[in-house]
Amino acid sequence: MAAPVARDQELELSIDSLAYGGNGVARLNGFVVFVRRGLPGDRVRARVTKVKRSHAEALATEVLRPGPQRVDAPCAHFPACGGCRFQDLAYEAQLAQKQAQVRDALQRLAGIAEPPLEQILPCEPEIFHYRNKLEYSFTRTPEGPALGFHRAGRWDEVLDISKCWLTTDLGNAVRDAVRDWARAEKLEAYDQAEHTGYLRHLVLREGRNTGQLLVQLVTAAGERFDRDELVEVLRRFPEVRSIHWAVNESQAEVTNLPTTLLWGEEAIEEELCGLRFRVRPNAFLQTNTRMAERLYELAGEYAGLTGGETVYDLYCGIGTIGLTLASRALTVWGVEVSEESVACALENADLNGIANAAFFAGEVGASLEELAERAGPPDVAVVDPPRAGLAGKALRRLARLEAPKIVYVSCNPTTLASNVKDLERDWGYRLERARPLDMFPHTPHVETVALLARA
């Protein structure tokens, strides 16, 4: 049967709910239409952008009647900016949506009729200004280079940002200072469509509990700027402790690159759960500092350590989870593919005088057998994989170790549910507890900590 709508057709629709990813769900005589910028309870006028046999996609062009959960967004760049999705959705509704998202994934994909799901932890102490890392793209304007984020739904267009509500006043001020420097130096922003120009990205990392700031400038090939001038501009901010420069000669928009230290320390320090951590430009650290502490506290609660356990910290990053558990464990063994992150983890163990933790660089799936030979089987395995979850080899080799407990830290409910299903069906594990955390207000993303135990 042909779809009852056509591309570019305008429709009046009532939004029933939110789908995974944040689009509103509407129905036209039973036919599903996913509506970007539609919120539950809204009556909207929408333009159809894509038609498939099973559903259509549309963009809300006008809110005819707002739903009860719609609020005014404080940011002047919303909704054009792609950084936030839900500033216009009441925060309580955001939390309910994320709770439902995790529950639905565990029911539908893992096949658990009544998941042991605890109430979502809301973001604290506030739902704005929470990010400790932001990556800005340079863009061209009539006034010269500017800095901002991609326009929602566009890879080739960057929105000039005057104030971002996810960073701090310091972050906004440093960004503006770099913009003014670039204009004064008459440098040209890179054009992603044409692959011409020079200035590409600005990365700012803040130690929110230490007040330290790391700045990384990313350019195209060649040194076309005065190092001393940039350093002088940035040193006006006493919080700036580390200034790096990276060169991206590819067409890809990446910032995870080798860097040259222009001034200051190689790394900044952050404090989490009473421990100090050194953070280099490319090291992974959760971008919401306060909620990262809550996440690590929850992982420790789920691990239930008594002091005699061997703990594996897989996808360990700079060692944050493993080192916060070390005082309650016999030994901690961390594995991470990024050599830079492992170097930070080893430094962080020394920095905190922790002698019962060791860290190794390697792919998790390929490293587990050798790790088990060296360290013995784990009593608790903590895993914090990327969005794709535990790949087949990593999941199978972890499961074969038969750890009595797996503490799974997930940034993607669908891959968490898929991995839970495999571990329950094939390897004798059972999901005992799970709790979502809102690390990223105003976005569809949700973090979950889950405990799996062998039956």
C-alpha positions as CSV (number, residue, x, y, z in Angstrom):
1,M,0.0,0.0,0.0
2,A,1.3,3.5,-0.9
3,A,2.1,5.9,1.9
4,P,-0.8,8.4,2.4
5,V,1.6,11.4,2.3
6,A,4.1,12.9,-0.2
7,R,7.4,14.7,0.2
8,D,7.0,18.5,0.8
9,Q,3.3,18.0,1.7
10,E,2.1,20.2,4.6
11,L,0.1,18.5,7.3
12,E,-1.7,19.4,10.6
13,L,-0.7,16.8,13.2
14,S,-1.2,16.1,16.9
15,I,2.0,14.8,18.6
16,D,1.3,11.8,20.9
17,S,4.7,11.0,22.3
18,L,8.5,11.1,21.7
19,A,10.4,8.5,19.8
20,Y,13.9,7.3,20.7
21,G,16.2,10.1,19.4
22,G,13.8,12.9,20.2
23,N,11.3,13.2,17.3
24,G,7.6,13.6,18.1
25,V,5.3,10.7,17.1
26,A,2.1,11.6,15.2
27,R,-0.4,9.4,13.4
28,L,-2.3,10.1,10.2
29,N,-5.1,7.5,10.0
30,G,-2.8,5.0,11.6
31,F,0.3,5.9,9.5
32,V,3.2,7.0,11.7
33,V,4.9,10.4,11.1
34,F,8.0,11.3,13.1
35,V,8.0,15.1,13.6
36,R,11.2,16.9,14.4
37,R,10.6,19.8,16.9
38,G,7.2,18.3,17.8
39,L,6.5,17.8,21.5
40,P,3.9,15.6,23.2
41,G,0.5,17.4,23.2
42,D,1.4,19.8,20.5
43,R,-0.8,20.5,17.5
44,V,1.6,21.5,14.7
45,R,1.8,22.3,11.1
46,A,4.6,20.2,9.6
47,R,6.3,19.7,6.2
48,V,7.0,16.2,5.1
49,T,10.8,15.7,4.4
50,K,11.0,11.9,3.8
51,V,8.5,9.2,3.0
52,K,9.0,5.4,3.5
53,R,6.6,2.5,3.2
54,S,6.3,2.2,7.0
55,H,6.5,5.8,8.1
56,A,7.3,9.4,7.1
57,E,9.5,12.1,8.6
58,A,8.5,15.8,8.9
59,L,9.6,19.1,10.3
60,A,7.3,21.1,12.5
61,T,7.1,24.6,10.9
62,E,4.5,26.1,13.2
63,V,3.1,25.2,16.6
64,L,-0.6,25.8,16.3
65,R,-1.4,24.7,19.9
66,P,1.4,24.0,22.4
67,G,1.3,21.0,24.5
68,P,1.3,21.2,28.3
69,Q,5.0,20.2,28.6
70,R,6.3,22.9,26.2
71,V,8.3,25.8,27.9
72,D,10.2,28.8,26.6
73,A,13.9,28.0,25.7
74,P,16.3,30.5,27.3
75,C,19.0,30.2,24.5
76,A,18.8,32.8,21.7
77,H,20.2,30.2,19.3
78,F,17.6,27.5,19.9
79,P,16.3,25.6,17.9
80,A,18.6,26.5,15.0
81,C,21.7,25.2,16.9
82,G,22.2,21.5,16.8
83,G,23.7,21.4,20.3
84,C,20.4,21.2,22.3
85,R,17.3,19.4,21.3
86,F,14.9,19.9,24.2
87,Q,15.3,23.3,25.8
88,D,11.6,23.8,25.0
89,L,10.6,20.6,26.9
90,A,9.9,20.9,30.7
91,Y,12.8,19.2,32.5
92,E,10.4,16.8,34.4
93,A,9.2,15.6,31.0
94,Q,12.7,15.1,29.7
95,L,13.4,12.9,32.7
96,A,10.3,10.9,32.2
97,Q,11.1,10.4,28.5
98,K,14.6,9.1,29.3
99,Q,13.3,6.8,32.0
100,A,10.7,5.4,29.5
101,Q,13.4,5.1,26.8
102,V,15.5,2.8,29.0
103,R,12.5,0.8,30.1
104,D,11.3,0.4,26.5
105,A,14.7,-0.8,25.3
106,L,14.9,-3.4,28.1
107,Q,11.4,-4.6,27.5
108,R,11.4,-4.6,23.7
109,L,15.0,-5.5,22.9
110,A,16.1,-7.5,25.9
111,G,12.8,-9.2,26.4
112,I,12.5,-8.4,30.1
113,A,8.8,-7.9,30.9
114,E,9.4,-6.1,34.2
115,P,12.9,-4.6,34.1
116,P,14.5,-4.0,37.6
117,L,14.7,-0.3,36.7
118,E,15.3,2.3,39.4
119,Q,14.2,6.0,39.2
120,I,16.4,8.2,37.0
121,L,18.9,10.4,38.8
122,P,18.3,14.0,37.6
123,C,21.2,16.3,36.7
124,E,22.5,18.4,39.6
125,P,23.2,21.0,40.8
126,E,21.7,22.7,37.7
127,I,20.5,21.7,34.2
128,F,22.5,24.3,32.3
129,H,26.3,25.2,32.3
130,Y,27.2,21.5,33.0
131,R,29.6,20.7,30.2
132,N,33.3,20.6,31.0
133,K,34.3,20.1,27.3
134,L,33.1,21.9,24.1
135,E,34.3,21.6,20.5
136,Y,33.6,24.7,18.4
137,S,33.9,25.0,14.7
138,F,35.2,28.1,13.0
139,T,32.9,29.7,10.4
140,R,33.0,32.6,8.0
141,T,31.0,35.8,8.6
142,P,31.1,39.3,7.0
143,E,32.9,40.4,10.2
144,G,35.5,37.7,9.9
145,P,36.0,34.3,11.6
146,A,33.4,33.3,14.2
147,L,33.0,30.2,16.4
148,G,29.9,28.0,16.9
149,F,28.1,24.7,16.3
150,H,26.6,23.1,13.3
151,R,23.1,24.2,12.4
152,A,20.6,21.4,13.3
153,G,20.5,18.9,10.6
154,R,23.4,20.5,8.5
155,W,26.9,19.2,8.2
156,D,28.1,22.1,6.0
157,E,26.7,25.1,8.0
158,V,28.0,26.5,11.3
159,L,26.0,28.8,13.4
160,D,27.8,31.8,15.0
161,I,27.3,31.5,18.7
162,S,27.2,34.5,21.0
163,K,26.3,32.6,24.2
164,C,26.2,28.9,24.8
165,W,24.0,27.8,27.8
166,L,25.8,24.5,28.2
167,T,29.2,26.0,29.1
168,T,30.3,28.5,31.8
169,D,30.8,32.2,31.6
170,L,34.5,31.4,31.5
171,G,34.0,29.1,28.5
172,N,32.0,31.7,26.6
173,A,34.6,34.4,27.4
174,V,37.6,32.4,26.2
175,R,35.7,31.4,23.0
176,D,35.0,35.1,22.3
177,A,38.6,36.1,23.0
178,V,39.8,33.5,20.4
179,R,37.3,34.8,17.9
180,D,38.5,38.4,18.4
181,W,42.2,37.3,18.0
182,A,41.4,35.4,14.8
183,R,39.7,38.6,13.3
184,A,42.6,40.8,14.4
185,E,45.1,38.5,12.8
186,K,42.9,38.4,9.6
187,L,42.9,34.6,9.6
188,E,40.4,32.7,7.5
189,A,38.0,30.1,8.7
190,Y,37.9,26.7,7.1
191,D,35.1,26.0,4.7
192,Q,33.9,22.4,5.1
193,A,32.1,22.3,1.7
194,E,35.0,23.8,-0.3
195,H,37.8,22.5,1.8
196,T,39.6,25.9,1.8
197,G,40.7,28.2,4.6
198,Y,42.7,27.7,7.7
199,L,41.1,27.8,11.2
200,R,39.1,24.6,11.9
201,H,38.2,24.0,15.5
202,L,38.6,25.3,19.1
203,V,38.4,22.8,21.9
204,L,38.0,23.9,25.5
205,R,38.3,21.6,28.5
206,E,37.6,22.8,32.0
207,G,38.5,21.2,35.3
208,R,35.2,22.2,37.0
209,N,36.4,21.3,40.5
210,T,39.9,22.7,40.1
211,G,39.3,25.8,38.0
212,Q,41.9,24.9,35.4
213,L,41.3,25.3,31.6
214,L,43.0,23.6,28.6
215,V,42.7,25.2,25.1
216,Q,43.3,23.4,21.9
217,L,43.4,25.2,18.5
218,V,43.0,23.0,15.4
219,T,44.0,24.4,12.0
220,A,44.7,23.2,8.4
221,A,48.3,22.6,7.4
222,G,50.9,25.2,8.0
223,E,51.7,27.6,10.8
224,R,50.1,30.8,9.7
225,F,49.6,32.4,13.1
226,D,51.8,34.1,15.7
227,R,52.1,31.7,18.6
228,D,53.2,34.3,21.0
229,E,50.2,36.5,20.2
230,L,47.7,33.6,20.8
231,V,49.4,32.7,24.0
232,E,49.3,36.3,25.2
233,V,45.6,36.5,24.5
234,L,44.8,33.3,26.4
235,R,47.1,34.0,29.4
236,R,44.8,37.0,30.2
237,F,42.6,34.3,31.7
238,P,44.3,33.0,34.9
239,E,42.4,29.7,34.6
240,V,44.2,28.8,31.4
241,R,47.0,26.3,32.3
242,S,47.6,24.5,29.0
243,I,47.6,25.7,25.3
244,H,47.9,23.2,22.5
245,W,47.9,23.3,18.7
246,A,46.9,20.5,16.4
247,V,47.0,20.2,12.6
248,N,44.2,18.4,10.6
249,E,45.3,17.8,7.0
250,S,42.3,15.6,6.2
251,Q,38.8,16.6,5.1
252,A,37.2,14.9,8.1
253,E,36.1,17.1,11.0
254,V,38.1,15.6,13.8
255,T,39.9,17.1,16.8
256,N,41.4,13.9,18.3
257,L,44.8,14.6,16.9
258,P,48.5,14.8,18.0
259,T,49.1,18.2,19.5
260,T,52.0,20.6,19.9
261,L,52.2,22.3,23.3
262,L,52.4,26.1,22.8
263,W,52.5,27.1,26.5
264,G,51.9,25.8,30.0
265,E,51.4,22.2,31.3
266,E,50.9,19.2,29.1
267,A,47.7,18.5,31.0
268,I,45.2,20.1,33.4
269,E,43.9,18.5,36.6
270,E,40.4,17.6,37.6
271,E,39.1,16.3,40.9
272,L,36.5,13.5,41.1
273,C,35.3,11.6,44.2
274,G,38.2,13.0,46.2
275,L,40.9,11.9,43.7
276,R,43.0,14.0,41.3
277,F,43.1,13.3,37.6
278,R,45.4,14.6,34.9
279,V,43.5,15.3,31.6
280,R,45.4,15.7,28.3
281,P,43.8,17.0,25.1
282,N,42.7,13.7,23.7
283,A,42.0,11.8,26.9
284,F,38.4,10.7,27.5
285,L,36.6,12.1,30.5
286,Q,32.8,12.3,31.1
287,T,31.7,15.8,30.0
288,N,29.5,16.4,33.1
289,T,31.7,16.5,36.1
290,R,29.2,16.4,38.9
291,M,27.1,13.7,37.3
292,A,30.3,11.7,36.5
293,E,30.9,11.6,40.3
294,R,27.3,10.4,40.8
295,L,27.9,7.8,38.1
296,Y,31.1,6.5,39.7
297,E,29.4,6.4,43.1
298,L,26.5,4.3,41.6
299,A,29.0,2.0,39.9
300,G,30.7,1.5,43.2
301,E,27.4,0.7,44.9
302,Y,26.5,-1.8,42.3
303,A,30.0,-3.5,42.5
304,G,29.5,-4.1,46.2
305,L,33.2,-4.5,46.9
306,T,34.5,-5.8,50.2
307,G,38.2,-5.4,49.8
308,G,39.2,-8.8,48.4
309,E,38.1,-8.6,44.8
310,T,39.9,-8.5,41.5
311,V,38.3,-5.9,39.4
312,Y,38.6,-5.4,35.6
313,D,38.0,-1.8,34.4
314,L,37.3,-2.3,30.7
315,Y,37.3,0.7,28.3
316,C,38.9,2.5,31.3
317,G,39.7,5.8,29.7
318,I,42.0,7.8,32.1
319,G,41.2,5.3,34.9
320,T,38.5,7.3,36.6
321,I,36.1,4.4,37.5
322,G,38.8,1.9,38.4
323,L,40.8,4.3,40.6
324,T,37.6,5.4,42.5
325,L,37.1,1.6,43.2
326,A,40.7,0.8,44.1
327,S,40.5,1.6,47.8
328,R,37.7,-1.1,48.1
329,A,39.3,-3.8,45.9
330,L,42.3,-6.1,46.1
331,T,43.5,-5.2,42.6
332,V,42.2,-3.2,39.6
333,W,43.2,-4.0,36.0
334,G,42.3,-1.5,33.3
335,V,42.2,-1.8,29.5
336,E,41.8,1.0,27.0
337,V,42.6,1.3,23.3
338,S,43.8,4.9,23.6
339,E,47.5,5.0,24.5
340,E,47.2,8.6,25.6
341,S,44.4,7.7,28.0
342,V,46.3,4.8,29.4
343,A,49.3,7.1,30.0
344,C,47.0,9.4,31.9
345,A,45.6,6.5,33.9
346,L,49.1,5.4,35.0
347,E,49.9,9.0,35.9
348,N,46.6,9.3,37.8
349,A,47.4,6.1,39.9
350,D,50.8,7.6,40.8
351,L,49.3,11.1,41.5
352,N,46.9,9.5,44.0
353,G,49.4,7.1,45.5
354,I,47.3,4.1,44.4
355,A,49.5,1.0,44.1
356,N,47.0,-1.7,43.5
357,A,45.9,-0.6,40.0
358,A,47.5,-1.3,36.6
359,F,46.5,-0.2,33.1
360,F,47.2,-1.5,29.7
361,A,46.7,-0.3,26.1
362,G,44.8,-2.6,23.7
363,E,41.5,-3.6,22.2
364,V,39.3,-5.0,24.9
365,G,38.3,-8.1,23.0
366,A,41.8,-9.0,22.0
367,S,43.3,-8.3,25.4
368,L,41.0,-10.2,27.8
369,E,42.6,-13.7,27.5
370,E,46.1,-12.3,28.1
371,L,44.8,-10.2,31.0
372,A,43.2,-13.2,32.6
373,E,46.4,-15.2,32.4
374,R,48.2,-12.3,34.2
375,A,45.7,-11.1,36.7
376,G,43.4,-14.2,37.2
377,P,39.7,-14.1,36.5
378,P,37.7,-11.1,37.7
379,D,35.3,-11.0,40.6
380,V,33.8,-7.8,39.2
381,A,34.1,-6.6,35.6
382,V,33.2,-2.9,35.0
383,V,32.6,-2.1,31.4
384,D,32.1,1.4,29.9
385,P,32.0,0.8,26.2
386,P,31.3,3.3,23.3
387,R,27.8,3.8,21.9
388,A,28.1,0.6,19.8
389,G,28.2,-1.4,23.1
390,L,30.2,-4.6,23.6
391,A,31.2,-6.0,20.2
392,G,30.8,-9.8,19.6
393,K,34.4,-10.8,20.4
394,A,34.6,-8.5,23.5
395,L,31.2,-9.8,24.9
396,R,32.0,-13.5,24.3
397,R,35.5,-13.3,25.8
398,L,34.2,-11.3,28.8
399,A,31.4,-13.8,29.3
400,R,33.8,-16.8,29.2
401,L,35.6,-15.3,32.2
402,E,32.4,-15.9,34.2
403,A,32.8,-12.9,36.5
404,P,30.2,-13.1,39.2
405,K,29.2,-9.5,38.6
406,I,29.3,-7.2,35.6
407,V,28.7,-3.5,36.2
408,Y,27.8,-2.1,32.8
409,V,28.0,1.7,32.3
410,S,26.0,2.5,29.1
411,C,25.5,5.6,27.0
412,N,23.1,3.9,24.6
413,P,20.0,2.0,25.9
414,T,19.5,0.0,22.7
415,T,23.0,-1.5,22.7
416,L,22.8,-2.1,26.5
417,A,19.5,-4.0,26.0
418,S,21.0,-6.0,23.1
419,N,24.1,-7.0,25.2
420,V,21.9,-7.8,28.3
421,K,19.8,-10.1,26.1
422,D,22.9,-12.0,24.9
423,L,24.4,-12.2,28.3
424,E,21.1,-13.6,29.8
425,R,20.3,-16.0,26.9
426,D,23.7,-17.4,26.2
427,W,25.9,-16.9,29.3
428,G,23.8,-17.4,32.4
429,Y,23.7,-13.7,33.6
430,R,20.6,-12.0,35.0
431,L,19.9,-8.2,35.1
432,E,19.7,-7.4,38.8
433,R,19.5,-3.6,38.8
434,A,19.6,-0.7,36.4
435,R,19.4,3.1,36.9
436,P,19.5,5.8,34.3
437,L,21.3,9.1,35.0
438,D,20.7,12.4,33.2
439,M,24.2,13.4,32.2
440,F,23.1,15.5,29.3
441,P,19.9,17.7,29.9
442,H,18.2,19.1,26.8
443,T,19.5,16.3,24.6
444,P,18.1,12.8,23.9
445,H,21.1,11.1,25.4
446,V,20.9,9.1,28.6
447,E,23.4,7.2,30.7
448,T,22.5,4.0,32.5
449,V,24.4,1.9,35.1
450,A,23.3,-1.8,35.2
451,L,24.3,-4.8,37.3
452,L,24.3,-8.2,35.9
453,A,25.0,-11.3,38.1
454,R,25.6,-14.9,37.1
455,A,22.6,-17.0,38.0
